[in-house]
């Protein structure tokens, strides 16, 4: 465990320095992005940048040929040229404490069941081979390779549990962002922070020991909450720009585009977020911004999907293109398997043409979480209503709560 702690700290430091290099390269010399301190983005942006480098490298070789030390030298030089001693504050202490507290999760973490189904196999392919034409024909689940597999493949070679860092980076970023929101002068951020704080506390109470849908630590190679956090950050920062700002900087637009692209690379459903990004482009007239070059990464991802599966987005059959390695009807078959596994695994495809699975499977299986969620929402609303009444008589003292209740 001491060696794992060492690798944990070193890995986070590497991602942090890569993220810092990103902002230095694009000559961003301000201390805030989206009204949030820039250091808050170093970890998650570093993970995104590192994942893209590994992804592009795999077009030409297996990741076992990737020279990690050599690739880090440019980032170390960039950071050294712009070195400055960090300024510590109470917030800095809290963020460091959060980082150390999350290490405790390594003591009771294991591989998800999907790891044995396709994650470990996918990571092994990425590590030992360059991109493979029609790999989904060997195993349909290999067509699922998300961007998370690339960094996990490298981390796994050091220690199988080290891939847990992927999820922890999102959790660390989420909670440090909430800390930034609480102390922010932006009332939109404050409202969100206090609402999430109350909802998170209520997550510890209720039926079956609690759980109301708030984020949690997942098993290794289980990335649902990481995708949710990334989508949440994209959504909040986008709405803040749309409703409360008159302009958006190139670096903010570039950061949003990276969040969007990474979300799509993690889950196909992430394409929904593009509607919001397009709205930002229209409002701020940023169609010619240099930051849009980042969508070349999305184009490369689509090419990767086509090479692996002959589909633009696998396993959506409507996106498949005829080729020598196209397995006819495979995508449609896998698509149906995925849908029925989420709905009613016992009845299989019989659950696809009706909604009985909602009453017979979904609600009975999740009734405690649903009850806890509804109770938490009701209690949150009652609490905010009470606080809003207090505000009416003590406005000066409860300005933050006033905005909180207004938002809710």
C-alpha positions as YAML, in Angstrom:
chain: A
units: angstrom
residues:
- id: 1
  name: UNK
  ca: [0.00, 0.00, 0.00]
- id: 2
  name: UNK
  ca: [2.85, 2.52, 0.61]
- id: 3
  name: UNK
  ca: [4.05, 1.97, -2.97]
- id: 4
  name: UNK
  ca: [0.48, 2.47, -4.24]
- id: 5
  name: UNK
  ca: [0.27, 5.76, -2.33]
- id: 6
  name: UNK
  ca: [3.54, 6.86, -3.97]
- id: 7
  name: UNK
  ca: [2.20, 6.04, -7.46]
- id: 8
  name: UNK
  ca: [-1.08, 7.77, -6.58]
- id: 9
  name: UNK
  ca: [0.65, 11.04, -5.69]
- id: 10
  name: UNK
  ca: [3.05, 10.86, -8.65]
- id: 11
  name: UNK
  ca: [0.21, 10.13, -11.09]
- id: 12
  name: UNK
  ca: [-1.85, 13.06, -9.83]
- id: 13
  name: UNK
  ca: [1.21, 15.31, -10.00]
- id: 14
  name: UNK
  ca: [1.83, 14.27, -13.62]
- id: 15
  name: UNK
  ca: [-1.76, 15.00, -14.66]
- id: 16
  name: UNK
  ca: [-1.62, 18.29, -12.73]
- id: 17
  name: UNK
  ca: [1.55, 19.42, -14.55]
- id: 18
  name: UNK
  ca: [0.16, 18.37, -17.96]
- id: 19
  name: UNK
  ca: [-2.98, 20.39, -17.26]
- id: 20
  name: UNK
  ca: [-0.94, 23.39, -16.16]
- id: 21
  name: UNK
  ca: [1.17, 23.11, -19.33]
- id: 22
  name: UNK
  ca: [-2.00, 23.21, -21.41]
- id: 23
  name: UNK
  ca: [-2.94, 26.66, -20.11]
- id: 24
  name: UNK
  ca: [0.66, 27.89, -20.39]
- id: 25
  name: UNK
  ca: [0.91, 26.75, -24.03]
- id: 26
  name: UNK
  ca: [-2.21, 28.71, -24.93]
- id: 27
  name: UNK
  ca: [-0.74, 31.76, -23.17]
- id: 28
  name: UNK
  ca: [-3.49, 32.07, -20.62]
- id: 29
  name: UNK
  ca: [-2.02, 34.20, -17.84]
- id: 30
  name: UNK
  ca: [-5.15, 34.98, -15.80]
- id: 31
  name: UNK
  ca: [-5.87, 33.17, -12.56]
- id: 32
  name: UNK
  ca: [-9.49, 32.25, -13.27]
- id: 33
  name: UNK
  ca: [-11.50, 30.36, -15.89]
- id: 34
  name: UNK
  ca: [-15.31, 30.56, -15.72]
- id: 35
  name: UNK
  ca: [-14.80, 32.63, -12.53]
- id: 36
  name: UNK
  ca: [-13.11, 29.60, -10.93]
- id: 37
  name: UNK
  ca: [-9.45, 29.46, -9.98]
- id: 38
  name: UNK
  ca: [-7.47, 27.99, -12.85]
- id: 39
  name: UNK
  ca: [-5.68, 25.39, -10.68]
- id: 40
  name: UNK
  ca: [-9.03, 23.70, -10.23]
- id: 41
  name: UNK
  ca: [-8.91, 22.58, -13.88]
- id: 42
  name: UNK
  ca: [-5.35, 21.27, -13.99]
- id: 43
  name: UNK
  ca: [-6.12, 17.68, -12.98]
- id: 44
  name: UNK
  ca: [-9.11, 17.05, -15.24]
- id: 45
  name: UNK
  ca: [-7.63, 18.91, -18.23]
- id: 46
  name: UNK
  ca: [-4.35, 17.05, -17.69]
- id: 47
  name: UNK
  ca: [-6.22, 13.73, -17.80]
- id: 48
  name: UNK
  ca: [-8.04, 14.80, -20.98]
- id: 49
  name: UNK
  ca: [-4.83, 15.91, -22.72]
- id: 50
  name: UNK
  ca: [-2.91, 12.79, -21.66]
- id: 51
  name: UNK
  ca: [-5.75, 10.54, -22.86]
- id: 52
  name: UNK
  ca: [-5.78, 12.26, -26.26]
- id: 53
  name: UNK
  ca: [-2.03, 11.79, -26.65]
- id: 54
  name: UNK
  ca: [-2.32, 8.07, -25.86]
- id: 55
  name: UNK
  ca: [-5.33, 7.74, -28.16]
- id: 56
  name: UNK
  ca: [-3.51, 9.32, -31.12]
- id: 57
  name: UNK
  ca: [-0.35, 7.30, -30.40]
- id: 58
  name: UNK
  ca: [-2.35, 4.08, -30.66]
- id: 59
  name: UNK
  ca: [-3.00, 4.76, -34.34]
- id: 60
  name: UNK
  ca: [0.66, 3.94, -34.94]
- id: 61
  name: UNK
  ca: [1.68, 1.56, -32.16]
- id: 62
  name: UNK
  ca: [0.62, -0.29, -29.03]
- id: 63
  name: UNK
  ca: [0.85, 1.68, -25.81]
- id: 64
  name: UNK
  ca: [3.63, -0.61, -24.59]
- id: 65
  name: UNK
  ca: [5.88, 1.32, -27.00]
- id: 66
  name: UNK
  ca: [4.91, 4.67, -25.48]
- id: 67
  name: UNK
  ca: [7.91, 6.24, -23.73]
- id: 68
  name: UNK
  ca: [6.33, 7.86, -20.69]
- id: 69
  name: UNK
  ca: [9.52, 9.51, -19.40]
- id: 70
  name: UNK
  ca: [10.43, 11.00, -22.76]
- id: 71
  name: UNK
  ca: [6.90, 12.29, -23.34]
- id: 72
  name: UNK
  ca: [6.87, 14.05, -19.98]
- id: 73
  name: UNK
  ca: [10.05, 16.05, -20.61]
- id: 74
  name: UNK
  ca: [8.35, 18.81, -22.68]
- id: 75
  name: UNK
  ca: [5.68, 19.28, -20.00]
- id: 76
  name: UNK
  ca: [8.30, 19.44, -17.25]
- id: 77
  name: UNK
  ca: [10.29, 22.04, -19.21]
- id: 78
  name: UNK
  ca: [7.17, 24.16, -19.79]
- id: 79
  name: UNK
  ca: [6.31, 24.06, -16.09]
- id: 80
  name: UNK
  ca: [9.91, 24.84, -15.09]
- id: 81
  name: UNK
  ca: [9.99, 27.91, -17.35]
- id: 82
  name: UNK
  ca: [6.84, 29.24, -15.67]
- id: 83
  name: UNK
  ca: [7.58, 28.00, -12.16]
- id: 84
  name: UNK
  ca: [6.10, 29.90, -9.25]
- id: 85
  name: UNK
  ca: [5.58, 29.03, -5.61]
- id: 86
  name: UNK
  ca: [1.92, 28.20, -4.92]
- id: 87
  name: UNK
  ca: [0.01, 30.41, -2.51]
- id: 88
  name: UNK
  ca: [-1.59, 28.35, 0.23]
- id: 89
  name: UNK
  ca: [-4.89, 29.23, 1.83]
- id: 90
  name: UNK
  ca: [-7.61, 27.48, 3.79]
- id: 91
  name: UNK
  ca: [-9.16, 26.40, 0.46]
- id: 92
  name: UNK
  ca: [-5.83, 24.96, -0.64]
- id: 93
  name: UNK
  ca: [-5.65, 22.94, 2.56]
- id: 94
  name: UNK
  ca: [-9.18, 21.59, 2.01]
- id: 95
  name: UNK
  ca: [-8.37, 20.58, -1.56]
- id: 96
  name: UNK
  ca: [-5.20, 18.76, -0.48]
- id: 97
  name: UNK
  ca: [-7.16, 17.07, 2.32]
- id: 98
  name: UNK
  ca: [-9.78, 15.88, -0.18]
- id: 99
  name: UNK
  ca: [-7.03, 14.43, -2.36]
- id: 100
  name: UNK
  ca: [-5.56, 12.46, 0.54]
- id: 101
  name: UNK
  ca: [-8.97, 11.34, 1.84]
- id: 102
  name: UNK
  ca: [-9.88, 9.79, -1.50]
- id: 103
  name: UNK
  ca: [-6.82, 7.58, -1.30]
- id: 104
  name: UNK
  ca: [-8.62, 5.69, 1.49]
- id: 105
  name: UNK
  ca: [-10.97, 4.28, -1.17]
- id: 106
  name: UNK
  ca: [-8.08, 2.13, -2.46]
- id: 107
  name: UNK
  ca: [-8.39, -0.03, 0.68]
- id: 108
  name: UNK
  ca: [-11.84, -1.26, -0.33]
- id: 109
  name: UNK
  ca: [-12.00, -1.08, -4.11]
- id: 110
  name: UNK
  ca: [-12.30, -3.83, -6.66]
- id: 111
  name: UNK
  ca: [-12.85, -4.42, -10.35]
- id: 112
  name: UNK
  ca: [-16.33, -3.96, -11.80]
- id: 113
  name: UNK
  ca: [-18.01, -6.97, -13.40]
- id: 114
  name: UNK
  ca: [-17.67, -5.25, -16.77]
- id: 115
  name: UNK
  ca: [-13.89, -5.33, -16.29]
- id: 116
  name: UNK
  ca: [-13.90, -9.07, -16.87]
- id: 117
  name: UNK
  ca: [-16.44, -8.77, -19.69]
- id: 118
  name: UNK
  ca: [-14.51, -6.34, -21.89]
- id: 119
  name: UNK
  ca: [-12.57, -3.55, -20.10]
- id: 120
  name: UNK
  ca: [-9.44, -5.55, -19.25]
- id: 121
  name: UNK
  ca: [-9.50, -7.19, -22.66]
- id: 122
  name: UNK
  ca: [-9.83, -3.81, -24.38]
- id: 123
  name: UNK
  ca: [-6.98, -2.36, -22.34]
- id: 124
  name: UNK
  ca: [-4.77, -5.33, -23.13]
- id: 125
  name: UNK
  ca: [-5.40, -4.86, -26.85]
- id: 126
  name: UNK
  ca: [-4.57, -1.16, -26.63]
- id: 127
  name: UNK
  ca: [-1.40, -1.86, -24.69]
- id: 128
  name: UNK
  ca: [-0.06, -4.56, -26.98]
- id: 129
  name: UNK
  ca: [-1.39, -3.63, -30.44]
- id: 130
  name: UNK
  ca: [-1.95, -0.56, -32.56]
- id: 131
  name: UNK
  ca: [-5.46, 0.17, -33.78]
- id: 132
  name: UNK
  ca: [-7.12, -2.96, -35.24]
- id: 133
  name: UNK
  ca: [-9.47, -3.02, -38.21]
- id: 134
  name: UNK
  ca: [-12.75, -4.77, -37.37]
- id: 135
  name: UNK
  ca: [-11.78, -5.65, -33.80]
- id: 136
  name: UNK
  ca: [-15.48, -5.81, -32.89]
- id: 137
  name: UNK
  ca: [-15.73, -8.91, -35.07]
- id: 138
  name: UNK
  ca: [-13.48, -10.77, -32.63]
- id: 139
  name: UNK
  ca: [-15.59, -9.70, -29.67]
- id: 140
  name: UNK
  ca: [-18.51, -7.27, -30.08]
- id: 141
  name: UNK
  ca: [-17.75, -5.71, -26.68]
- id: 142
  name: UNK
  ca: [-14.32, -4.61, -27.92]
- id: 143
  name: UNK
  ca: [-16.16, -2.12, -30.11]
- id: 144
  name: UNK
  ca: [-17.12, -0.25, -26.94]
- id: 145
  name: UNK
  ca: [-13.62, 1.06, -26.27]
- id: 146
  name: UNK
  ca: [-14.04, 4.46, -24.65]
- id: 147
  name: UNK
  ca: [-11.36, 7.07, -24.09]
- id: 148
  name: UNK
  ca: [-11.06, 5.90, -20.48]
- id: 149
  name: UNK
  ca: [-9.42, 2.67, -21.62]
- id: 150
  name: UNK
  ca: [-6.26, 4.41, -22.87]
- id: 151
  name: UNK
  ca: [-5.04, 5.94, -19.63]
- id: 152
  name: UNK
  ca: [-6.33, 2.92, -17.68]
- id: 153
  name: UNK
  ca: [-4.26, 0.60, -19.91]
- id: 154
  name: UNK
  ca: [-1.07, 2.45, -18.94]
- id: 155
  name: UNK
  ca: [-1.97, 2.74, -15.25]
- id: 156
  name: UNK
  ca: [-2.85, -0.97, -15.06]
- id: 157
  name: UNK
  ca: [0.68, -1.92, -16.08]
- id: 158
  name: UNK
  ca: [1.97, -0.25, -12.91]
- id: 159
  name: UNK
  ca: [-0.70, -1.62, -10.60]
- id: 160
  name: UNK
  ca: [-4.12, -3.07, -11.44]
- id: 161
  name: UNK
  ca: [-5.77, -0.84, -8.83]
- id: 162
  name: UNK
  ca: [-4.07, 2.31, -10.08]
- id: 163
  name: UNK
  ca: [-6.69, 2.71, -12.83]
- id: 164
  name: UNK
  ca: [-8.96, 3.82, -9.97]
- id: 165
  name: UNK
  ca: [-7.23, 7.21, -10.32]
- id: 166
  name: UNK
  ca: [-9.29, 7.90, -13.46]
- id: 167
  name: UNK
  ca: [-12.50, 8.09, -11.43]
- id: 168
  name: UNK
  ca: [-10.86, 9.81, -8.48]
- id: 169
  name: UNK
  ca: [-9.69, 12.72, -10.65]
- id: 170
  name: UNK
  ca: [-13.31, 13.48, -11.50]
- id: 171
  name: UNK
  ca: [-14.39, 13.18, -7.87]
- id: 172
  name: UNK
  ca: [-11.55, 15.40, -6.67]
- id: 173
  name: UNK
  ca: [-12.38, 17.98, -9.34]
- id: 174
  name: UNK
  ca: [-16.07, 17.85, -8.43]
- id: 175
  name: UNK
  ca: [-15.58, 18.50, -4.72]
- id: 176
  name: UNK
  ca: [-12.85, 21.10, -5.18]
- id: 177
  name: UNK
  ca: [-15.15, 22.88, -7.64]
- id: 178
  name: UNK
  ca: [-17.90, 22.91, -5.02]
- id: 179
  name: UNK
  ca: [-15.43, 24.51, -2.60]
- id: 180
  name: UNK
  ca: [-14.71, 27.17, -5.23]
- id: 181
  name: UNK
  ca: [-18.44, 27.71, -5.75]
- id: 182
  name: UNK
  ca: [-19.08, 28.22, -2.03]
- id: 183
  name: UNK
  ca: [-16.49, 30.98, -1.77]
- id: 184
  name: UNK
  ca: [-17.33, 32.50, -5.16]
- id: 185
  name: UNK
  ca: [-18.92, 35.91, -5.63]
- id: 186
  name: UNK
  ca: [-21.01, 34.34, -8.39]
- id: 187
  name: UNK
  ca: [-24.43, 33.71, -6.81]
- id: 188
  name: UNK
  ca: [-25.32, 31.15, -9.49]
- id: 189
  name: UNK
  ca: [-22.38, 29.05, -8.29]
- id: 190
  name: UNK
  ca: [-23.24, 29.61, -4.63]
- id: 191
  name: UNK
  ca: [-26.80, 28.41, -5.15]
- id: 192
  name: UNK
  ca: [-25.61, 25.24, -6.81]
- id: 193
  name: UNK
  ca: [-22.97, 24.58, -4.14]
- id: 194
  name: UNK
  ca: [-25.36, 24.93, -1.20]
- id: 195
  name: UNK
  ca: [-28.11, 22.93, -2.92]
- id: 196
  name: UNK
  ca: [-25.69, 20.11, -3.72]
- id: 197
  name: UNK
  ca: [-24.30, 20.28, -0.21]
- id: 198
  name: UNK
  ca: [-27.72, 19.79, 1.36]
- id: 199
  name: UNK
  ca: [-28.64, 17.07, -1.14]
- id: 200
  name: UNK
  ca: [-25.33, 15.32, -0.46]
- id: 201
  name: UNK
  ca: [-25.92, 15.35, 3.30]
- id: 202
  name: UNK
  ca: [-29.42, 13.91, 2.82]
- id: 203
  name: UNK
  ca: [-27.82, 11.13, 0.76]
- id: 204
  name: UNK
  ca: [-26.66, 9.59, 4.06]
- id: 205
  name: UNK
  ca: [-30.19, 9.18, 5.40]
- id: 206
  name: UNK
  ca: [-33.27, 7.31, 4.28]
- id: 207
  name: UNK
  ca: [-34.48, 3.85, 3.34]
- id: 208
  name: UNK
  ca: [-31.93, 1.06, 3.13]
- id: 209
  name: UNK
  ca: [-29.23, 3.23, 4.69]
- id: 210
  name: UNK
  ca: [-29.67, 6.17, 2.35]
- id: 211
  name: UNK
  ca: [-28.65, 6.78, -1.31]
- id: 212
  name: UNK
  ca: [-30.71, 9.35, -3.17]
- id: 213
  name: UNK
  ca: [-28.80, 9.45, -6.44]
- id: 214
  name: UNK
  ca: [-25.91, 11.62, -5.29]
- id: 215
  name: UNK
  ca: [-22.48, 10.76, -6.72]
- id: 216
  name: UNK
  ca: [-20.47, 7.94, -5.13]
- id: 217
  name: UNK
  ca: [-17.19, 6.09, -5.53]
- id: 218
  name: UNK
  ca: [-17.54, 3.36, -8.17]
- id: 219
  name: UNK
  ca: [-15.56, 0.22, -8.86]
- id: 220
  name: UNK
  ca: [-12.52, 0.29, -11.11]
- id: 221
  name: UNK
  ca: [-13.50, 0.54, -14.81]
- id: 222
  name: UNK
  ca: [-16.99, 1.77, -13.91]
- id: 223
  name: UNK
  ca: [-17.23, 5.30, -15.33]
- id: 224
  name: UNK
  ca: [-20.89, 6.32, -14.97]
- id: 225
  name: UNK
  ca: [-20.32, 8.95, -12.28]
- id: 226
  name: UNK
  ca: [-17.21, 10.27, -14.03]
- id: 227
  name: UNK
  ca: [-19.28, 10.90, -17.14]
- id: 228
  name: UNK
  ca: [-21.98, 12.49, -14.98]
- id: 229
  name: UNK
  ca: [-19.50, 14.83, -13.30]
- id: 230
  name: UNK
  ca: [-17.98, 15.87, -16.63]
- id: 231
  name: UNK
  ca: [-21.45, 16.52, -18.07]
- id: 232
  name: UNK
  ca: [-22.41, 18.46, -14.92]
- id: 233
  name: UNK
  ca: [-19.35, 20.71, -15.15]
- id: 234
  name: UNK
  ca: [-19.94, 21.30, -18.85]
- id: 235
  name: UNK
  ca: [-23.59, 22.13, -18.19]
- id: 236
  name: UNK
  ca: [-22.96, 24.51, -15.28]
- id: 237
  name: UNK
  ca: [-20.15, 26.44, -16.96]
- id: 238
  name: UNK
  ca: [-22.12, 26.65, -20.21]
- id: 239
  name: UNK
  ca: [-25.25, 27.97, -18.48]
- id: 240
  name: UNK
  ca: [-23.18, 30.48, -16.53]
- id: 241
  name: UNK
  ca: [-21.77, 31.85, -19.78]
- id: 242
  name: UNK
  ca: [-25.13, 31.91, -21.55]
- id: 243
  name: UNK
  ca: [-27.14, 33.60, -18.81]
- id: 244
  name: UNK
  ca: [-24.67, 35.76, -16.93]
- id: 245
  name: UNK
  ca: [-21.84, 36.67, -19.32]
- id: 246
  name: UNK
  ca: [-21.57, 38.93, -22.35]
- id: 247
  name: UNK
  ca: [-18.46, 37.28, -23.76]
- id: 248
  name: UNK
  ca: [-16.48, 34.05, -23.67]
- id: 249
  name: UNK
  ca: [-12.71, 33.83, -23.96]
- id: 250
  name: UNK
  ca: [-10.96, 31.51, -26.39]
- id: 251
  name: UNK
  ca: [-9.51, 29.46, -23.53]
- id: 252
  name: UNK
  ca: [-12.96, 29.04, -21.96]
- id: 253
  name: UNK
  ca: [-14.39, 27.95, -25.29]
- id: 254
  name: UNK
  ca: [-11.47, 25.55, -25.78]
- id: 255
  name: UNK
  ca: [-11.98, 24.09, -22.30]
- id: 256
  name: UNK
  ca: [-15.70, 23.57, -22.97]
- id: 257
  name: UNK
  ca: [-14.92, 21.91, -26.31]
- id: 258
  name: UNK
  ca: [-12.48, 19.52, -24.62]
- id: 259
  name: UNK
  ca: [-15.10, 18.66, -21.98]
- id: 260
  name: UNK
  ca: [-17.65, 18.03, -24.74]
- id: 261
  name: UNK
  ca: [-15.32, 15.89, -26.85]
- id: 262
  name: UNK
  ca: [-14.17, 13.86, -23.83]
- id: 263
  name: UNK
  ca: [-17.81, 13.28, -22.81]
- id: 264
  name: UNK
  ca: [-18.63, 11.96, -26.30]
- id: 265
  name: UNK
  ca: [-15.53, 9.76, -26.21]
- id: 266
  name: UNK
  ca: [-16.69, 8.34, -22.87]
- id: 267
  name: UNK
  ca: [-20.36, 7.84, -23.76]
- id: 268
  name: UNK
  ca: [-22.09, 8.24, -27.14]
- id: 269
  name: UNK
  ca: [-24.99, 9.96, -25.39]
- id: 270
  name: UNK
  ca: [-22.60, 12.85, -24.75]
- id: 271
  name: UNK
  ca: [-23.49, 14.16, -28.23]
- id: 272
  name: UNK
  ca: [-26.61, 15.67, -26.62]
- id: 273
  name: UNK
  ca: [-24.35, 18.27, -25.00]
- id: 274
  name: UNK
  ca: [-23.39, 19.54, -28.45]
- id: 275
  name: UNK
  ca: [-26.73, 21.38, -28.64]
- id: 276
  name: UNK
  ca: [-25.68, 23.57, -25.71]
- id: 277
  name: UNK
  ca: [-22.21, 24.11, -27.18]
- id: 278
  name: UNK
  ca: [-23.74, 25.13, -30.51]
- id: 279
  name: UNK
  ca: [-25.93, 27.64, -28.65]
- id: 280
  name: UNK
  ca: [-22.79, 29.19, -27.16]
- id: 281
  name: UNK
  ca: [-21.15, 29.42, -30.58]
- id: 282
  name: UNK
  ca: [-24.23, 31.18, -31.96]
- id: 283
  name: UNK
  ca: [-24.65, 33.61, -29.06]
- id: 284
  name: UNK
  ca: [-21.00, 34.67, -28.91]
- id: 285
  name: UNK
  ca: [-20.38, 34.30, -32.67]
- id: 286
  name: UNK
  ca: [-17.36, 32.07, -32.15]
- id: 287
  name: UNK
  ca: [-17.57, 29.83, -35.23]
- id: 288
  name: UNK
  ca: [-14.14, 31.03, -36.36]
- id: 289
  name: UNK
  ca: [-12.45, 30.73, -32.98]
- id: 290
  name: UNK
  ca: [-9.12, 28.89, -33.05]
- id: 291
  name: UNK
  ca: [-10.39, 26.78, -30.17]
- id: 292
  name: UNK
  ca: [-12.62, 24.87, -32.59]
- id: 293
  name: UNK
  ca: [-9.55, 23.04, -33.90]
- id: 294
  name: UNK
  ca: [-10.06, 20.69, -30.96]
- id: 295
  name: UNK
  ca: [-12.88, 19.06, -32.92]
- id: 296
  name: UNK
  ca: [-10.17, 17.43, -35.01]
- id: 297
  name: UNK
  ca: [-9.89, 15.11, -32.02]
- id: 298
  name: UNK
  ca: [-13.55, 14.19, -32.45]
- id: 299
  name: UNK
  ca: [-12.92, 13.53, -36.13]
- id: 300
  name: UNK
  ca: [-10.00, 11.26, -35.18]
- id: 301
  name: UNK
  ca: [-12.31, 9.48, -32.71]
- id: 302
  name: UNK
  ca: [-14.90, 8.89, -35.44]
- id: 303
  name: UNK
  ca: [-12.16, 7.48, -37.69]
- id: 304
  name: UNK
  ca: [-11.09, 5.19, -34.83]
- id: 305
  name: UNK
  ca: [-14.69, 3.99, -34.42]
- id: 306
  name: UNK
  ca: [-14.96, 3.29, -38.14]
- id: 307
  name: UNK
  ca: [-11.70, 1.33, -38.21]
- id: 308
  name: UNK
  ca: [-12.70, -0.73, -35.17]
- id: 309
  name: UNK
  ca: [-16.35, -1.36, -36.02]
- id: 310
  name: UNK
  ca: [-17.23, 0.17, -39.43]
- id: 311
  name: UNK
  ca: [-19.64, 2.43, -37.52]
- id: 312
  name: UNK
  ca: [-19.33, 6.12, -36.67]
- id: 313
  name: UNK
  ca: [-20.90, 5.52, -33.27]
- id: 314
  name: UNK
  ca: [-21.05, 1.87, -32.22]
- id: 315
  name: UNK
  ca: [-23.46, 0.12, -31.69]
- id: 316
  name: UNK
  ca: [-25.91, 2.52, -33.37]
- id: 317
  name: UNK
  ca: [-26.77, 0.62, -36.59]
- id: 318
  name: UNK
  ca: [-27.85, 3.78, -38.44]
- id: 319
  name: UNK
  ca: [-24.26, 5.06, -38.26]
- id: 320
  name: UNK
  ca: [-22.64, 1.96, -39.76]
- id: 321
  name: UNK
  ca: [-21.00, 2.19, -43.19]
- id: 322
  name: UNK
  ca: [-20.48, -0.67, -45.61]
- id: 323
  name: UNK
  ca: [-16.89, -1.92, -45.62]
- id: 324
  name: UNK
  ca: [-14.88, -5.12, -45.91]
- id: 325
  name: UNK
  ca: [-14.93, -5.55, -42.12]
- id: 326
  name: UNK
  ca: [-18.57, -4.66, -41.52]
- id: 327
  name: UNK
  ca: [-20.30, -7.47, -39.64]
- id: 328
  name: UNK
  ca: [-23.83, -7.11, -41.02]
- id: 329
  name: UNK
  ca: [-26.54, -6.75, -38.33]
- id: 330
  name: UNK
  ca: [-23.97, -7.02, -35.50]
- id: 331
  name: UNK
  ca: [-24.48, -3.42, -34.35]
- id: 332
  name: UNK
  ca: [-28.26, -3.84, -34.36]
- id: 333
  name: UNK
  ca: [-27.99, -7.07, -32.36]
- id: 334
  name: UNK
  ca: [-25.64, -5.54, -29.78]
- id: 335
  name: UNK
  ca: [-27.82, -2.43, -29.62]
- id: 336
  name: UNK
  ca: [-30.80, -4.56, -28.64]
- id: 337
  name: UNK
  ca: [-28.76, -6.50, -26.09]
- id: 338
  name: UNK
  ca: [-27.61, -3.27, -24.45]
- id: 339
  name: UNK
  ca: [-31.15, -1.93, -24.27]
- id: 340
  name: UNK
  ca: [-32.72, -5.08, -22.85]
- id: 341
  name: UNK
  ca: [-29.89, -5.51, -20.31]
- id: 342
  name: UNK
  ca: [-30.74, -2.08, -18.91]
- id: 343
  name: UNK
  ca: [-34.47, -2.75, -18.94]
- id: 344
  name: UNK
  ca: [-35.15, -6.38, -18.06]
- id: 345
  name: UNK
  ca: [-32.23, -8.84, -18.41]
- id: 346
  name: UNK
  ca: [-34.48, -11.83, -17.63]
- id: 347
  name: UNK
  ca: [-37.01, -11.19, -20.40]
- id: 348
  name: UNK
  ca: [-34.39, -9.99, -22.87]
- id: 349
  name: UNK
  ca: [-35.64, -8.55, -26.14]
- id: 350
  name: UNK
  ca: [-39.26, -9.05, -25.00]
- id: 351
  name: UNK
  ca: [-38.85, -5.89, -22.92]
- id: 352
  name: UNK
  ca: [-38.03, -3.68, -25.91]
- id: 353
  name: UNK
  ca: [-41.54, -3.24, -27.30]
- id: 354
  name: UNK
  ca: [-43.36, -2.34, -24.09]
- id: 355
  name: UNK
  ca: [-42.99, -0.41, -20.85]
- id: 356
  name: UNK
  ca: [-43.84, -3.16, -18.40]
- id: 357
  name: UNK
  ca: [-40.17, -3.21, -17.35]
- id: 358
  name: UNK
  ca: [-40.67, 0.16, -15.63]
- id: 359
  name: UNK
  ca: [-43.29, -1.20, -13.24]
- id: 360
  name: UNK
  ca: [-42.01, -4.77, -13.00]
- id: 361
  name: UNK
  ca: [-38.22, -4.26, -12.90]
- id: 362
  name: UNK
  ca: [-36.99, -0.67, -12.63]
- id: 363
  name: UNK
  ca: [-39.21, 0.61, -9.82]
- id: 364
  name: UNK
  ca: [-39.02, -2.55, -7.63]
- id: 365
  name: UNK
  ca: [-35.22, -2.68, -8.04]
- id: 366
  name: UNK
  ca: [-34.71, 1.01, -7.28]
- id: 367
  name: UNK
  ca: [-37.67, 1.85, -5.05]
- id: 368
  name: UNK
  ca: [-35.52, 2.83, -2.06]
- id: 369
  name: UNK
  ca: [-33.36, 5.16, -4.14]
- id: 370
  name: UNK
  ca: [-36.50, 6.67, -5.74]
- id: 371
  name: UNK
  ca: [-38.13, 7.21, -2.34]
- id: 372
  name: UNK
  ca: [-34.95, 8.71, -0.93]
- id: 373
  name: UNK
  ca: [-34.59, 11.00, -3.94]
- id: 374
  name: UNK
  ca: [-38.17, 12.28, -3.71]
- id: 375
  name: UNK
  ca: [-37.91, 12.80, 0.05]
- id: 376
  name: UNK
  ca: [-34.59, 14.62, -0.36]
- id: 377
  name: UNK
  ca: [-36.07, 16.92, -3.02]
- id: 378
  name: UNK
  ca: [-39.12, 17.62, -0.83]
- id: 379
  name: UNK
  ca: [-36.99, 18.35, 2.26]
- id: 380
  name: UNK
  ca: [-34.67, 20.58, 0.22]
- id: 381
  name: UNK
  ca: [-37.64, 22.53, -1.07]
- id: 382
  name: UNK
  ca: [-39.16, 22.93, 2.39]
- id: 383
  name: UNK
  ca: [-35.84, 24.07, 3.82]
- id: 384
  name: UNK
  ca: [-35.34, 26.64, 1.06]
- id: 385
  name: UNK
  ca: [-38.90, 27.90, 1.50]
- id: 386
  name: UNK
  ca: [-38.30, 28.45, 5.22]
- id: 387
  name: UNK
  ca: [-35.01, 30.19, 4.57]
- id: 388
  name: UNK
  ca: [-36.60, 32.41, 1.93]
- id: 389
  name: UNK
  ca: [-39.16, 33.58, 4.51]
- id: 390
  name: UNK
  ca: [-36.35, 34.36, 6.92]
- id: 391
  name: UNK
  ca: [-34.73, 36.39, 4.17]
- id: 392
  name: UNK
  ca: [-37.82, 38.57, 3.88]
- id: 393
  name: UNK
  ca: [-37.20, 39.88, 7.40]
- id: 394
  name: UNK
  ca: [-33.40, 39.68, 7.48]
- id: 395
  name: UNK
  ca: [-32.34, 40.32, 3.91]
- id: 396
  name: UNK
  ca: [-28.96, 41.76, 4.70]
- id: 397
  name: UNK
  ca: [-27.98, 38.78, 6.80]
- id: 398
  name: UNK
  ca: [-29.21, 36.09, 4.42]
- id: 399
  name: UNK
  ca: [-28.37, 37.34, 0.95]
- id: 400
  name: UNK
  ca: [-26.78, 34.03, -0.05]
- id: 401
  name: UNK
  ca: [-29.79, 32.02, 1.10]
- id: 402
  name: UNK
  ca: [-32.10, 34.39, -0.78]
- id: 403
  name: UNK
  ca: [-30.39, 33.64, -4.07]
- id: 404
  name: UNK
  ca: [-30.28, 29.95, -3.17]
- id: 405
  name: UNK
  ca: [-34.05, 29.79, -2.61]
- id: 406
  name: UNK
  ca: [-34.68, 31.85, -5.76]
- id: 407
  name: UNK
  ca: [-32.59, 29.42, -7.84]
- id: 408
  name: UNK
  ca: [-34.47, 26.41, -6.48]
...
